[in-house]
């Protein structure tokens, strides 16, 4: 260790070493040239890990040498295709879930059978913006309320009959009960019986 020899020469005079001065300066200089035990152990562990990594990579390279190049390329392309398909499916599923939730939220508390009404919305015509806003839903719901008003509850029900108050002739949007005397309609009855038998029974009971 050259630096130590220099220190000894520095503190030697007339063949005698000034041990006190040497030790004092040695305490200062030693940390600059020596590696602490903890650091040494850490470096040794890191070196061991790197050596193991290199050995493992060598094994992998040897294994790759045994694989047919074309076969490896085909396998990689297959995995890339599967990853792409999985990503696309995830995006489609997430979009469908977002649209479904938007529809349910929009008709919450407005329909007799929210699941039935939600099923009548054509989600393929809805546009989901980057900001999460759904375009086209309001228009479809408006059309459904106009063409299939019997599926929706009254906004301002009249009388004491709840959402079917006044025998289906309440205010607001004008909910019509095709079984009620004043709004009797066999065509509408048939539609409801086909689309929602449970609602049909409710409307029948309300008309009595």
C-alpha positions in Angstrom: 0.0 0.0 0.0 1.9 3.0 -1.3 -0.1 5.6 0.6 0.8 3.9 3.9 4.5 3.8 3.1 4.3 7.5 2.3 2.8 8.2 5.7 5.5 6.2 7.5 8.2 8.1 5.6 6.5 11.4 6.4 6.6 10.7 10.2 10.1 9.1 10.3 12.9 11.3 11.4 16.5 10.2 12.1 15.3 6.6 11.8 12.6 7.0 14.4 8.9 6.9 13.7 6.6 9.4 15.4 3.9 6.8 16.3 1.5 9.3 17.8 1.5 11.6 14.8 1.4 8.6 12.4 -1.6 7.0 14.1 -3.4 10.4 14.2 -3.0 10.9 10.4 -3.6 7.2 9.7 -7.1 7.5 11.2 -7.8 10.3 8.8 -6.3 8.7 5.7 -7.4 5.1 6.2 -11.1 5.6 5.4 -10.1 7.2 2.1 -8.2 4.1 1.0 -10.0 1.2 2.7 -13.5 -0.3 2.1 -15.7 -0.6 5.2 -16.7 -4.1 6.1 -20.4 -3.5 5.4 -19.6 -2.0 2.1 -17.3 -4.8 1.2 -19.9 -7.4 2.1 -22.5 -5.5 0.1 -20.2 -5.4 -2.9 -19.4 -9.0 -2.5 -23.1 -9.9 -2.5 -23.7 -7.7 -5.6 -20.9 -9.4 -7.4 -22.3 -12.8 -6.5 -25.7 -11.8 -7.8 -24.2 -10.5 -11.0 -22.3 -13.6 -11.5 -25.4 -15.7 -11.0 -27.3 -13.5 -13.5 -24.6 -14.0 -16.0 -24.6 -17.7 -15.5 -28.4 -17.8 -15.9 -28.3 -15.7 -19.1 -25.6 -18.0 -20.5 -28.0 -20.9 -19.9 -30.8 -19.0 -21.6 -28.6 -18.2 -24.6 -27.6 -21.9 -24.9 -31.2 -22.9 -24.8 -32.0 -20.3 -27.5 -29.3 -21.7 -29.7 -31.2 -25.0 -29.7 -34.4 -23.3 -30.9 -35.1 -23.1 -34.6 -34.9 -19.4 -35.6 -38.1 -19.6 -37.7 -39.9 -21.4 -34.9 -38.9 -18.7 -32.4 -40.0 -16.0 -34.7 -43.4 -17.7 -35.1 -43.8 -18.1 -31.4 -43.0 -14.4 -30.8 -45.5 -13.3 -33.4 -48.1 -15.7 -31.8 -47.5 -14.2 -28.4 -47.7 -10.6 -29.8 -51.0 -11.5 -31.5 -52.4 -12.9 -28.3 -51.4 -9.8 -26.4 -52.9 -7.5 -29.0 -56.2 -9.5 -29.0 -56.3 -9.5 -25.2 -55.7 -5.7 -25.1 -58.4 -5.1 -27.7 -60.9 -7.3 -25.8 -60.1 -5.5 -22.6 -60.8 -2.1 -24.3 -64.0 -3.4 -25.8 -65.2 -4.8 -22.5 -64.3 -1.6 -20.6 -66.2 0.5 -23.2 -69.2 -1.8 -23.0 -69.2 -1.6 -19.2 -68.9 2.2 -19.2 -71.8 2.5 -21.7 -73.9 0.0 -19.7 -73.3 2.0 -16.5 -74.1 5.3 -18.3 -77.4 3.9 -19.5 -78.4 2.5 -16.1 -77.6 5.8 -14.5 -79.6 7.7 -17.0 -82.8 5.7 -16.5 -82.4 5.1 -12.8 -85.8 5.5 -11.1 -87.5 6.4 -14.4 -88.5 2.9 -15.8 -90.7 0.2 -14.5 -88.1 -2.4 -15.6 -84.7 -0.7 -15.9 -83.1 -3.9 -17.3 -85.7 -4.1 -20.1 -85.3 -0.4 -21.0 -81.5 -0.7 -20.9 -81.7 -3.6 -23.3 -83.6 -1.5 -25.8 -80.8 1.1 -26.1 -78.6 0.4 -29.1 -75.1 0.9 -27.5 -73.5 0.5 -31.0 -74.8 4.0 -31.8 -73.5 5.6 -28.6 -70.2 7.5 -28.7 -67.9 7.4 -25.7 -65.7 10.5 -25.7 -62.2 10.7 -24.2 -63.7 12.7 -21.3 -66.1 9.8 -20.5 -69.1 11.7 -21.9 -71.6 9.6 -23.8 -73.2 11.1 -26.9 -76.4 9.8 -28.4 -77.9 8.3 -25.2 -80.3 11.2 -24.4 -81.7 11.1 -28.0 -82.4 7.3 -27.8 -84.1 7.6 -24.4 -86.2 10.5 -25.6 -87.4 8.3 -28.5 -88.1 5.4 -26.2 -90.2 7.6 -23.9 -92.2 8.8 -26.9 -92.7 5.4 -28.6 -92.8 3.1 -25.5 -94.1 5.5 -22.8 -95.7 2.6 -21.0 -92.2 1.4 -19.9 -91.6 4.6 -18.0 -92.9 6.0 -14.8 -94.7 9.3 -14.7 -92.6 12.3 -13.8 -95.5 14.0 -12.0 -98.1 11.3 -11.2 -101.7 12.4 -10.5 -104.3 11.0 -8.1 -103.3 8.5 -5.4 -102.2 5.7 -7.6 -98.5 6.1 -7.4 -96.6 5.9 -10.7 -99.8 4.6 -12.3 -102.0 7.1 -10.6 -105.4 8.1 -12.0 -105.6 4.8 -13.9 -102.6 5.6 -16.0 -103.7 9.2 -17.0 -101.4 11.3 -14.8 -99.6 14.5 -15.6 -96.1 15.1 -16.8 -95.2 12.8 -19.8 -98.7 11.3 -19.8 -98.2 7.6 -18.8 -100.8 5.5 -20.5 -102.1 2.2 -19.2 -103.4 0.2 -22.2 -105.7 -1.8 -19.8 -107.3 1.4 -18.4 -110.8 2.2 -19.7 -109.9 5.6 -21.2 -106.6 4.4 -22.8 -107.5 0.8 -23.7 -105.3 -0.4 -26.5 -104.9 -4.1 -27.5 -101.8 -3.4 -29.6 -100.0 -1.9 -26.6 -101.2 -4.6 -24.4 -99.6 -7.2 -26.7 -96.3 -5.4 -26.8 -96.1 -5.2 -23.0 -97.1 -8.9 -22.6 -94.3 -9.9 -24.9 -91.7 -7.5 -23.6 -92.5 -7.5 -19.9 -95.1 -9.9 -18.5 -94.5 -8.6 -14.9 -95.2 -5.0 -15.9 -98.3 -6.2 -17.7 -99.7 -7.7 -14.5 -98.9 -4.5 -12.7 -100.7 -2.4 -15.3 -103.7 -4.8 -15.3 -104.0 -4.5 -11.5 -103.8 -0.8 -11.6 -106.5 -0.5 -14.2 -109.0 -2.4 -12.1 
